[in-house]
Amino acid sequence: MNTIAQGKYVKHGQYGLGVVTESDAERTSIDFHLHGVKKFVTKLMVVEMSNEAPPPKPSAAKRRKKAVVEAAAVAAVAVVQP
């Protein structure tokens, strides 16, 4: 596979839909909506171009709130376990 232009929307069998953030002859980085940024060996990756519009990313406030809730859960588990 050749390099893919930055900003192109692609579909991967395991990770679903994502946007290409970087691509060269050796590596390609894709930011998947649900799985975050993943890096692939360009020659080995299997993706197909998608004509769908990318879904909106969650806002930074929602991501922060989720991180705070997860941190509180970890702290609660730490308190319960001696």
N, CA, C and O atoms as a CHARMM CRD file, in Angstrom:
* protein
*
  328
    1    1 MET  N      0.84400  -1.18100   0.00000 PROA 1      0.00000
    2    1 MET  CA     0.00000   0.00000   0.00000 PROA 1      0.00000
    3    1 MET  C      0.88700   1.24200   0.00000 PROA 1      0.00000
    4    1 MET  O      1.91900   1.28400   0.66900 PROA 1      0.00000
    5    2 ASN  N      0.47800   2.22300  -0.74000 PROA 2      0.00000
    6    2 ASN  CA     1.19500   3.49900  -0.77700 PROA 2      0.00000
    7    2 ASN  C      0.77000   4.37900   0.39500 PROA 2      0.00000
    8    2 ASN  O     -0.13900   4.04200   1.15300 PROA 2      0.00000
    9    3 THR  N      1.44400   5.49800   0.51700 PROA 3      0.00000
   10    3 THR  CA     1.07200   6.43100   1.57700 PROA 3      0.00000
   11    3 THR  C     -0.34000   6.96100   1.32100 PROA 3      0.00000
   12    3 THR  O     -0.82000   6.98200   0.18800 PROA 3      0.00000
   13    4 ILE  N     -0.98400   7.38300   2.40000 PROA 4      0.00000
   14    4 ILE  CA    -2.33900   7.91800   2.31200 PROA 4      0.00000
   15    4 ILE  C     -2.27500   9.37800   2.75300 PROA 4      0.00000
   16    4 ILE  O     -1.58800   9.71300   3.71900 PROA 4      0.00000
   17    5 ALA  N     -2.98000  10.22400   2.05300 PROA 5      0.00000
   18    5 ALA  CA    -2.96200  11.65800   2.36700 PROA 5      0.00000
   19    5 ALA  C     -3.52000  11.92500   3.76700 PROA 5      0.00000
   20    5 ALA  O     -4.48900  11.30000   4.19700 PROA 5      0.00000
   21    6 GLN  N     -2.88900  12.85600   4.45500 PROA 6      0.00000
   22    6 GLN  CA    -3.33300  13.24300   5.79300 PROA 6      0.00000
   23    6 GLN  C     -4.76300  13.77000   5.72400 PROA 6      0.00000
   24    6 GLN  O     -5.11100  14.52200   4.81400 PROA 6      0.00000
   25    7 GLY  N     -5.59000  13.37200   6.68900 PROA 7      0.00000
   26    7 GLY  CA    -6.96700  13.82900   6.73300 PROA 7      0.00000
   27    7 GLY  C     -7.95600  12.89800   6.05300 PROA 7      0.00000
   28    7 GLY  O     -9.16600  13.08700   6.17300 PROA 7      0.00000
   29    8 LYS  N     -7.45200  11.88300   5.33100 PROA 8      0.00000
   30    8 LYS  CA    -8.34100  10.93200   4.66200 PROA 8      0.00000
   31    8 LYS  C     -9.01700  10.05200   5.70500 PROA 8      0.00000
   32    8 LYS  O     -8.42300   9.72100   6.73000 PROA 8      0.00000
   33    9 TYR  N    -10.24400   9.68200   5.44000 PROA 9      0.00000
   34    9 TYR  CA   -11.04200   8.85400   6.33600 PROA 9      0.00000
   35    9 TYR  C    -10.96000   7.41500   5.84100 PROA 9      0.00000
   36    9 TYR  O    -11.24800   7.14000   4.67600 PROA 9      0.00000
   37   10 VAL  N    -10.56700   6.49400   6.72600 PROA 10     0.00000
   38   10 VAL  CA   -10.38200   5.09800   6.34200 PROA 10     0.00000
   39   10 VAL  C    -11.12600   4.17000   7.29700 PROA 10     0.00000
   40   10 VAL  O    -11.52800   4.56600   8.39100 PROA 10     0.00000
   41   11 LYS  N    -11.29600   2.92500   6.85200 PROA 11     0.00000
   42   11 LYS  CA   -11.96400   1.91100   7.67000 PROA 11     0.00000
   43   11 LYS  C    -11.00500   0.73900   7.85000 PROA 11     0.00000
   44   11 LYS  O    -10.44800   0.22400   6.88100 PROA 11     0.00000
   45   12 HSD  N    -10.81600   0.31900   9.11800 PROA 12     0.00000
   46   12 HSD  CA    -9.93200  -0.79700   9.46000 PROA 12     0.00000
   47   12 HSD  C    -10.79900  -1.93000  10.01000 PROA 12     0.00000
   48   12 HSD  O    -11.78500  -1.66900  10.69900 PROA 12     0.00000
   49   13 GLY  N    -10.45100  -3.16000   9.72000 PROA 13     0.00000
   50   13 GLY  CA   -11.24600  -4.30200  10.13700 PROA 13     0.00000
   51   13 GLY  C    -11.41100  -4.43700  11.63100 PROA 13     0.00000
   52   13 GLY  O    -12.48300  -4.83300  12.08900 PROA 13     0.00000
   53   14 GLN  N    -10.38900  -4.12200  12.41500 PROA 14     0.00000
   54   14 GLN  CA   -10.44400  -4.28100  13.86900 PROA 14     0.00000
   55   14 GLN  C    -10.84100  -3.00100  14.58900 PROA 14     0.00000
   56   14 GLN  O    -11.63100  -3.04600  15.53200 PROA 14     0.00000
   57   15 TYR  N    -10.31100  -1.86200  14.16300 PROA 15     0.00000
   58   15 TYR  CA   -10.50000  -0.61200  14.89500 PROA 15     0.00000
   59   15 TYR  C    -11.63100   0.25400  14.36400 PROA 15     0.00000
   60   15 TYR  O    -12.02600   1.21400  15.02600 PROA 15     0.00000
   61   16 GLY  N    -12.15600  -0.05200  13.20500 PROA 16     0.00000
   62   16 GLY  CA   -13.27200   0.71900  12.66000 PROA 16     0.00000
   63   16 GLY  C    -12.81700   1.92400  11.86500 PROA 16     0.00000
   64   16 GLY  O    -11.82600   1.86000  11.13700 PROA 16     0.00000
   65   17 LEU  N    -13.54100   3.01900  12.00400 PROA 17     0.00000
   66   17 LEU  CA   -13.30300   4.21100  11.21100 PROA 17     0.00000
   67   17 LEU  C    -12.31300   5.14700  11.89100 PROA 17     0.00000
   68   17 LEU  O    -12.33100   5.31000  13.11100 PROA 17     0.00000
   69   18 GLY  N    -11.44300   5.76400  11.07800 PROA 18     0.00000
   70   18 GLY  CA   -10.45300   6.68300  11.61800 PROA 18     0.00000
   71   18 GLY  C     -9.94700   7.65000  10.57400 PROA 18     0.00000
   72   18 GLY  O    -10.21500   7.50100   9.38200 PROA 18     0.00000
   73   19 VAL  N     -9.21100   8.64500  11.03800 PROA 19     0.00000
   74   19 VAL  CA    -8.64500   9.68400  10.17100 PROA 19     0.00000
   75   19 VAL  C     -7.12800   9.53800  10.16100 PROA 19     0.00000
   76   19 VAL  O     -6.50600   9.41900  11.21700 PROA 19     0.00000
   77   20 VAL  N     -6.53500   9.54800   8.97800 PROA 20     0.00000
   78   20 VAL  CA    -5.07900   9.44000   8.83600 PROA 20     0.00000
   79   20 VAL  C     -4.44300  10.73000   9.35100 PROA 20     0.00000
   80   20 VAL  O     -4.77600  11.82500   8.89800 PROA 20     0.00000
   81   21 THR  N     -3.51400  10.58100  10.31700 PROA 21     0.00000
   82   21 THR  CA    -2.84000  11.75800  10.86500 PROA 21     0.00000
   83   21 THR  C     -1.45100  11.93500  10.27000 PROA 21     0.00000
   84   21 THR  O     -0.98900  13.06500  10.10900 PROA 21     0.00000
   85   22 GLU  N     -0.77300  10.82900   9.93700 PROA 22     0.00000
   86   22 GLU  CA     0.54900  10.86100   9.29400 PROA 22     0.00000
   87   22 GLU  C      0.69100   9.62700   8.43400 PROA 22     0.00000
   88   22 GLU  O      0.13800   8.57700   8.75800 PROA 22     0.00000
   89   23 SER  N      1.42300   9.73900   7.34400 PROA 23     0.00000
   90   23 SER  CA     1.68000   8.57800   6.50400 PROA 23     0.00000
   91   23 SER  C      2.94000   8.81300   5.67800 PROA 23     0.00000
   92   23 SER  O      3.08200   9.83800   5.01200 PROA 23     0.00000
   93   24 ASP  N      3.84900   7.84400   5.73500 PROA 24     0.00000
   94   24 ASP  CA     5.02000   7.86300   4.86200 PROA 24     0.00000
   95   24 ASP  C      5.24500   6.43400   4.37100 PROA 24     0.00000
   96   24 ASP  O      4.40800   5.56300   4.60700 PROA 24     0.00000
   97   25 ALA  N      6.35700   6.18500   3.69700 PROA 25     0.00000
   98   25 ALA  CA     6.61000   4.87900   3.10500 PROA 25     0.00000
   99   25 ALA  C      6.74200   3.77400   4.14900 PROA 25     0.00000
  100   25 ALA  O      6.51600   2.60400   3.83800 PROA 25     0.00000
  101   26 GLU  N      7.10600   4.12700   5.38500 PROA 26     0.00000
  102   26 GLU  CA     7.30800   3.10800   6.41000 PROA 26     0.00000
  103   26 GLU  C      6.15600   3.00200   7.40500 PROA 26     0.00000
  104   26 GLU  O      5.73600   1.88900   7.72100 PROA 26     0.00000
  105   27 ARG  N      5.63800   4.10000   7.90200 PROA 27     0.00000
  106   27 ARG  CA     4.62300   4.08200   8.95900 PROA 27     0.00000
  107   27 ARG  C      3.43000   4.96900   8.60800 PROA 27     0.00000
  108   27 ARG  O      3.55200   5.97600   7.91000 PROA 27     0.00000
  109   28 THR  N      2.27500   4.55300   9.12200 PROA 28     0.00000
  110   28 THR  CA     1.06000   5.34400   8.98100 PROA 28     0.00000
  111   28 THR  C      0.37400   5.40200  10.33600 PROA 28     0.00000
  112   28 THR  O      0.18300   4.37200  10.98300 PROA 28     0.00000
  113   29 SER  N      0.00300   6.60300  10.76700 PROA 29     0.00000
  114   29 SER  CA    -0.72500   6.79100  12.02300 PROA 29     0.00000
  115   29 SER  C     -2.16700   7.15200  11.69600 PROA 29     0.00000
  116   29 SER  O     -2.43800   8.00900  10.85500 PROA 29     0.00000
  117   30 ILE  N     -3.09100   6.47300  12.38800 PROA 30     0.00000
  118   30 ILE  CA    -4.50900   6.71400  12.17400 PROA 30     0.00000
  119   30 ILE  C     -5.15600   6.96700  13.53000 PROA 30     0.00000
  120   30 ILE  O     -4.94300   6.21000  14.47700 PROA 30     0.00000
  121   31 ASP  N     -5.94100   8.02800  13.62100 PROA 31     0.00000
  122   31 ASP  CA    -6.65900   8.36100  14.85100 PROA 31     0.00000
  123   31 ASP  C     -8.07200   7.78800  14.73700 PROA 31     0.00000
  124   31 ASP  O     -8.91300   8.32400  14.01600 PROA 31     0.00000
  125   32 PHE  N     -8.32200   6.68300  15.46500 PROA 32     0.00000
  126   32 PHE  CA    -9.62600   6.03300  15.44200 PROA 32     0.00000
  127   32 PHE  C    -10.53300   6.67300  16.47700 PROA 32     0.00000
  128   32 PHE  O    -10.09000   7.02400  17.57100 PROA 32     0.00000
  129   33 HSD  N    -11.79300   6.82200  16.13400 PROA 33     0.00000
  130   33 HSD  CA   -12.74900   7.50500  16.99000 PROA 33     0.00000
  131   33 HSD  C    -12.85300   6.84000  18.35900 PROA 33     0.00000
  132   33 HSD  O    -12.86800   7.53700  19.37400 PROA 33     0.00000
  133   34 LEU  N    -12.92600   5.52400  18.41300 PROA 34     0.00000
  134   34 LEU  CA   -13.12100   4.82300  19.68000 PROA 34     0.00000
  135   34 LEU  C    -11.83900   4.27800  20.29500 PROA 34     0.00000
  136   34 LEU  O    -11.82300   3.96400  21.48500 PROA 34     0.00000
  137   35 HSD  N    -10.76700   4.15600  19.52200 PROA 35     0.00000
  138   35 HSD  CA    -9.55700   3.49600  20.00400 PROA 35     0.00000
  139   35 HSD  C     -8.33700   4.39600  20.07400 PROA 35     0.00000
  140   35 HSD  O     -7.27500   3.94600  20.50500 PROA 35     0.00000
  141   36 GLY  N     -8.45200   5.63800  19.66900 PROA 36     0.00000
  142   36 GLY  CA    -7.31400   6.54600  19.71500 PROA 36     0.00000
  143   36 GLY  C     -6.35900   6.34100  18.55500 PROA 36     0.00000
  144   36 GLY  O     -6.71400   5.72400  17.55100 PROA 36     0.00000
  145   37 VAL  N     -5.14800   6.85700  18.69300 PROA 37     0.00000
  146   37 VAL  CA    -4.14600   6.80700  17.62100 PROA 37     0.00000
  147   37 VAL  C     -3.45500   5.45600  17.62400 PROA 37     0.00000
  148   37 VAL  O     -2.99700   4.98000  18.66300 PROA 37     0.00000
  149   38 LYS  N     -3.38600   4.84600  16.44600 PROA 38     0.00000
  150   38 LYS  CA    -2.68000   3.57900  16.25400 PROA 38     0.00000
  151   38 LYS  C     -1.68900   3.77700  15.11700 PROA 38     0.00000
  152   38 LYS  O     -1.95900   4.50400  14.16000 PROA 38     0.00000
  153   39 LYS  N     -0.51800   3.11000  15.23600 PROA 39     0.00000
  154   39 LYS  CA     0.50700   3.20000  14.19800 PROA 39     0.00000
  155   39 LYS  C      0.62200   1.84900  13.49600 PROA 39     0.00000
  156   39 LYS  O      0.58100   0.79500  14.13100 PROA 39     0.00000
  157   40 PHE  N      0.76700   1.90300  12.16900 PROA 40     0.00000
  158   40 PHE  CA     0.84000   0.70200  11.34700 PROA 40     0.00000
  159   40 PHE  C      2.05900   0.75600  10.44200 PROA 40     0.00000
  160   40 PHE  O      2.53500   1.83600  10.09100 PROA 40     0.00000
  161   41 VAL  N      2.56300  -0.41400  10.06700 PROA 41     0.00000
  162   41 VAL  CA     3.56400  -0.51200   9.01000 PROA 41     0.00000
  163   41 VAL  C      2.79000  -0.31900   7.71100 PROA 41     0.00000
  164   41 VAL  O      1.89000  -1.10000   7.40200 PROA 41     0.00000
  165   42 THR  N      3.13000   0.69700   6.96300 PROA 42     0.00000
  166   42 THR  CA     2.35500   1.08900   5.78700 PROA 42     0.00000
  167   42 THR  C      2.18200  -0.05500   4.80000 PROA 42     0.00000
  168   42 THR  O      1.08600  -0.25800   4.27900 PROA 42     0.00000
  169   43 LYS  N      3.23800  -0.79900   4.53600 PROA 43     0.00000
  170   43 LYS  CA     3.15900  -1.87500   3.53800 PROA 43     0.00000
  171   43 LYS  C      2.27900  -3.03000   3.99300 PROA 43     0.00000
  172   43 LYS  O      1.76400  -3.76800   3.15300 PROA 43     0.00000
  173   44 LEU  N      2.09100  -3.20800   5.29700 PROA 44     0.00000
  174   44 LEU  CA     1.34300  -4.35300   5.81800 PROA 44     0.00000
  175   44 LEU  C     -0.09500  -4.03200   6.22100 PROA 44     0.00000
  176   44 LEU  O     -0.90800  -4.94400   6.36800 PROA 44     0.00000
  177   45 MET  N     -0.41900  -2.76200   6.40200 PROA 45     0.00000
  178   45 MET  CA    -1.75600  -2.42400   6.89800 PROA 45     0.00000
  179   45 MET  C     -2.81500  -2.68200   5.83500 PROA 45     0.00000
  180   45 MET  O     -2.57800  -2.54600   4.63500 PROA 45     0.00000
  181   46 VAL  N     -3.99000  -3.05900   6.32100 PROA 46     0.00000
  182   46 VAL  CA    -5.11600  -3.32600   5.43400 PROA 46     0.00000
  183   46 VAL  C     -6.25300  -2.39100   5.84500 PROA 46     0.00000
  184   46 VAL  O     -6.90200  -2.60300   6.86900 PROA 46     0.00000
  185   47 VAL  N     -6.48200  -1.37200   5.04700 PROA 47     0.00000
  186   47 VAL  CA    -7.56700  -0.41800   5.27500 PROA 47     0.00000
  187   47 VAL  C     -8.24800  -0.14800   3.94800 PROA 47     0.00000
  188   47 VAL  O     -7.67500  -0.36200   2.88000 PROA 47     0.00000
  189   48 GLU  N     -9.47300   0.32300   4.03600 PROA 48     0.00000
  190   48 GLU  CA   -10.15700   0.74900   2.82200 PROA 48     0.00000
  191   48 GLU  C    -10.59000   2.19400   2.99600 PROA 48     0.00000
  192   48 GLU  O    -10.91100   2.62800   4.10300 PROA 48     0.00000
  193   49 MET  N    -10.59700   2.92100   1.91800 PROA 49     0.00000
  194   49 MET  CA   -11.01300   4.31600   1.95400 PROA 49     0.00000
  195   49 MET  C    -12.51000   4.37600   2.23000 PROA 49     0.00000
  196   49 MET  O    -13.27200   3.54700   1.73300 PROA 49     0.00000
  197   50 SER  N    -12.92700   5.35400   3.02100 PROA 50     0.00000
  198   50 SER  CA   -14.32700   5.49100   3.37600 PROA 50     0.00000
  199   50 SER  C    -14.85400   6.82300   2.86200 PROA 50     0.00000
  200   50 SER  O    -14.16600   7.84300   2.91400 PROA 50     0.00000
  201   51 ASN  N    -16.08700   6.79600   2.36400 PROA 51     0.00000
  202   51 ASN  CA   -16.73200   8.02500   1.89200 PROA 51     0.00000
  203   51 ASN  C    -17.59600   8.64800   2.97300 PROA 51     0.00000
  204   51 ASN  O    -18.14700   9.73200   2.78000 PROA 51     0.00000
  205   52 GLU  N    -17.72100   7.96600   4.12100 PROA 52     0.00000
  206   52 GLU  CA   -18.53100   8.48600   5.21600 PROA 52     0.00000
  207   52 GLU  C    -17.83900   9.68500   5.86000 PROA 52     0.00000
  208   52 GLU  O    -16.61900   9.83000   5.78600 PROA 52     0.00000
  209   53 ALA  N    -18.63000  10.53000   6.48600 PROA 53     0.00000
  210   53 ALA  CA   -18.07000  11.66900   7.21700 PROA 53     0.00000
  211   53 ALA  C    -17.65300  11.19500   8.60200 PROA 53     0.00000
  212   53 ALA  O    -18.37900  10.42800   9.23500 PROA 53     0.00000
  213   54 PRO  N    -16.50000  11.63800   9.07900 PROA 54     0.00000
  214   54 PRO  CA   -16.06900  11.21200  10.41200 PROA 54     0.00000
  215   54 PRO  C    -17.00500  11.73900  11.49000 PROA 54     0.00000
  216   54 PRO  O    -17.47200  12.87500  11.41000 PROA 54     0.00000
  217   55 PRO  N    -17.28500  10.90400  12.51300 PROA 55     0.00000
  218   55 PRO  CA   -18.12700  11.38800  13.61200 PROA 55     0.00000
  219   55 PRO  C    -17.37500  12.43200  14.42300 PROA 55     0.00000
  220   55 PRO  O    -16.14400  12.43700  14.43300 PROA 55     0.00000
  221   56 PRO  N    -18.08800  13.30200  15.09400 PROA 56     0.00000
  222   56 PRO  CA   -17.40100  14.32500  15.90300 PROA 56     0.00000
  223   56 PRO  C    -16.68100  13.68300  17.08200 PROA 56     0.00000
  224   56 PRO  O    -17.18600  12.73800  17.68800 PROA 56     0.00000
  225   57 LYS  N    -15.50600  14.20000  17.40100 PROA 57     0.00000
  226   57 LYS  CA   -14.74000  13.72200  18.55600 PROA 57     0.00000
  227   57 LYS  C    -15.42900  14.21400  19.82700 PROA 57     0.00000
  228   57 LYS  O    -16.02100  15.29300  19.83100 PROA 57     0.00000
  229   58 PRO  N    -15.35700  13.42700  20.91100 PROA 58     0.00000
  230   58 PRO  CA   -15.90100  13.91900  22.17400 PROA 58     0.00000
  231   58 PRO  C    -15.16300  15.19000  22.59100 PROA 58     0.00000
  232   58 PRO  O    -13.96800  15.33200  22.33100 PROA 58     0.00000
  233   59 SER  N    -15.87100  16.10700  23.23400 PROA 59     0.00000
  234   59 SER  CA   -15.24400  17.35800  23.63700 PROA 59     0.00000
  235   59 SER  C    -14.21400  17.10700  24.72900 PROA 59     0.00000
  236   59 SER  O    -14.25200  16.08100  25.40700 PROA 59     0.00000
  237   60 ALA  N    -13.30500  18.04200  24.89200 PROA 60     0.00000
  238   60 ALA  CA   -12.26000  17.92000  25.90900 PROA 60     0.00000
  239   60 ALA  C    -12.87500  17.85100  27.30000 PROA 60     0.00000
  240   60 ALA  O    -12.35200  17.15200  28.16900 PROA 60     0.00000
  241   61 ALA  N    -13.97300  18.56100  27.52600 PROA 61     0.00000
  242   61 ALA  CA   -14.62100  18.55400  28.84500 PROA 61     0.00000
  243   61 ALA  C    -15.14100  17.16500  29.18100 PROA 61     0.00000
  244   61 ALA  O    -15.02400  16.72500  30.32500 PROA 61     0.00000
  245   62 LYS  N    -15.71400  16.46500  28.20200 PROA 62     0.00000
  246   62 LYS  CA   -16.22000  15.11400  28.44200 PROA 62     0.00000
  247   62 LYS  C    -15.06600  14.15300  28.70900 PROA 62     0.00000
  248   62 LYS  O    -15.17200  13.26700  29.55600 PROA 62     0.00000
  249   63 ARG  N    -13.95700  14.33400  27.97900 PROA 63     0.00000
  250   63 ARG  CA   -12.80200  13.45000  28.20100 PROA 63     0.00000
  251   63 ARG  C    -12.23600  13.67700  29.59500 PROA 63     0.00000
  252   63 ARG  O    -11.86900  12.71800  30.27300 PROA 63     0.00000
  253   64 ARG  N    -12.15800  14.95100  30.04000 PROA 64     0.00000
  254   64 ARG  CA   -11.65600  15.25400  31.38400 PROA 64     0.00000
  255   64 ARG  C    -12.56900  14.65300  32.44400 PROA 64     0.00000
  256   64 ARG  O    -12.09400  14.06700  33.41700 PROA 64     0.00000
  257   65 LYS  N    -13.88300  14.79700  32.25700 PROA 65     0.00000
  258   65 LYS  CA   -14.84000  14.27200  33.21900 PROA 65     0.00000
  259   65 LYS  C    -14.69000  12.75600  33.33300 PROA 65     0.00000
  260   65 LYS  O    -14.71500  12.21300  34.43800 PROA 65     0.00000
  261   66 LYS  N    -14.53600  12.07900  32.21700 PROA 66     0.00000
  262   66 LYS  CA   -14.35400  10.62800  32.22700 PROA 66     0.00000
  263   66 LYS  C    -13.07100  10.26900  32.96500 PROA 66     0.00000
  264   66 LYS  O    -13.05800   9.31000  33.73700 PROA 66     0.00000
  265   67 ALA  N    -11.99900  11.01100  32.74700 PROA 67     0.00000
  266   67 ALA  CA   -10.72100  10.73800  33.41500 PROA 67     0.00000
  267   67 ALA  C    -10.85500  10.93200  34.91700 PROA 67     0.00000
  268   67 ALA  O    -10.27800  10.16400  35.68700 PROA 67     0.00000
  269   68 VAL  N    -11.60800  11.94800  35.35200 PROA 68     0.00000
  270   68 VAL  CA   -11.80500  12.19900  36.77600 PROA 68     0.00000
  271   68 VAL  C    -12.60800  11.06400  37.40700 PROA 68     0.00000
  272   68 VAL  O    -12.28600  10.61200  38.50600 PROA 68     0.00000
  273   69 VAL  N    -13.64300  10.60600  36.72300 PROA 69     0.00000
  274   69 VAL  CA   -14.46200   9.50200  37.23400 PROA 69     0.00000
  275   69 VAL  C    -13.62400   8.23400  37.34300 PROA 69     0.00000
  276   69 VAL  O    -13.72400   7.51600  38.33700 PROA 69     0.00000
  277   70 GLU  N    -12.79600   7.94600  36.33100 PROA 70     0.00000
  278   70 GLU  CA   -11.94200   6.75900  36.36700 PROA 70     0.00000
  279   70 GLU  C    -10.91500   6.86300  37.49400 PROA 70     0.00000
  280   70 GLU  O    -10.64300   5.87100  38.17000 PROA 70     0.00000
  281   71 ALA  N    -10.34500   8.04200  37.70600 PROA 71     0.00000
  282   71 ALA  CA    -9.37300   8.23100  38.78800 PROA 71     0.00000
  283   71 ALA  C    -10.03400   8.02600  40.14400 PROA 71     0.00000
  284   71 ALA  O     -9.43100   7.44000  41.04400 PROA 71     0.00000
  285   72 ALA  N    -11.26900   8.50300  40.30100 PROA 72     0.00000
  286   72 ALA  CA   -11.99600   8.30500  41.55600 PROA 72     0.00000
  287   72 ALA  C    -12.27300   6.83100  41.80000 PROA 72     0.00000
  288   72 ALA  O    -12.18900   6.36900  42.93800 PROA 72     0.00000
  289   73 ALA  N    -12.59900   6.09200  40.75900 PROA 73     0.00000
  290   73 ALA  CA   -12.85400   4.65500  40.89100 PROA 73     0.00000
  291   73 ALA  C    -11.58500   3.92500  41.31600 PROA 73     0.00000
  292   73 ALA  O    -11.64100   3.03300  42.16200 PROA 73     0.00000
  293   74 VAL  N    -10.44800   4.29000  40.74100 PROA 74     0.00000
  294   74 VAL  CA    -9.17500   3.67900  41.11400 PROA 74     0.00000
  295   74 VAL  C     -8.83200   3.99600  42.56600 PROA 74     0.00000
  296   74 VAL  O     -8.34600   3.13400  43.29700 PROA 74     0.00000
  297   75 ALA  N     -9.08600   5.23100  42.98000 PROA 75     0.00000
  298   75 ALA  CA    -8.82200   5.63100  44.36200 PROA 75     0.00000
  299   75 ALA  C     -9.71900   4.87300  45.32800 PROA 75     0.00000
  300   75 ALA  O     -9.28000   4.48400  46.41000 PROA 75     0.00000
  301   76 ALA  N    -10.96900   4.66400  44.94500 PROA 76     0.00000
  302   76 ALA  CA   -11.90400   3.93200  45.80800 PROA 76     0.00000
  303   76 ALA  C    -11.46700   2.48800  45.96400 PROA 76     0.00000
  304   76 ALA  O    -11.57600   1.93100  47.05600 PROA 76     0.00000
  305   77 VAL  N    -10.97900   1.87200  44.90800 PROA 77     0.00000
  306   77 VAL  CA   -10.48400   0.49300  44.97600 PROA 77     0.00000
  307   77 VAL  C     -9.25100   0.43800  45.85800 PROA 77     0.00000
  308   77 VAL  O     -9.08300  -0.50900  46.62600 PROA 77     0.00000
  309   78 ALA  N     -8.39500   1.42600  45.76000 PROA 78     0.00000
  310   78 ALA  CA    -7.17100   1.45700  46.56400 PROA 78     0.00000
  311   78 ALA  C     -7.50400   1.57900  48.04800 PROA 78     0.00000
  312   78 ALA  O     -6.80300   1.01100  48.88600 PROA 78     0.00000
  313   79 VAL  N     -8.56700   2.31400  48.38400 PROA 79     0.00000
  314   79 VAL  CA    -8.97400   2.49000  49.77900 PROA 79     0.00000
  315   79 VAL  C     -9.53800   1.18300  50.33700 PROA 79     0.00000
  316   79 VAL  O     -9.29600   0.85100  51.49700 PROA 79     0.00000
  317   80 VAL  N    -10.28800   0.44000  49.52100 PROA 80     0.00000
  318   80 VAL  CA   -10.89300  -0.80000  49.95500 PROA 80     0.00000
  319   80 VAL  C     -9.84700  -1.87600  50.17200 PROA 80     0.00000
  320   80 VAL  O     -9.94500  -2.64100  51.13100 PROA 80     0.00000
  321   81 GLN  N     -8.86200  -1.95100  49.31700 PROA 81     0.00000
  322   81 GLN  CA    -7.81200  -2.96400  49.43500 PROA 81     0.00000
  323   81 GLN  C     -6.72000  -2.46500  50.37200 PROA 81     0.00000
  324   81 GLN  O     -6.15900  -1.39200  50.14600 PROA 81     0.00000
  325   82 PRO  N     -6.40300  -3.24200  51.44300 PROA 82     0.00000
  326   82 PRO  CA    -5.35300  -2.79100  52.37700 PROA 82     0.00000
  327   82 PRO  C     -3.97100  -2.88800  51.78900 PROA 82     0.00000
  328   82 PRO  O     -2.99200  -2.54700  52.45200 PROA 82     0.00000
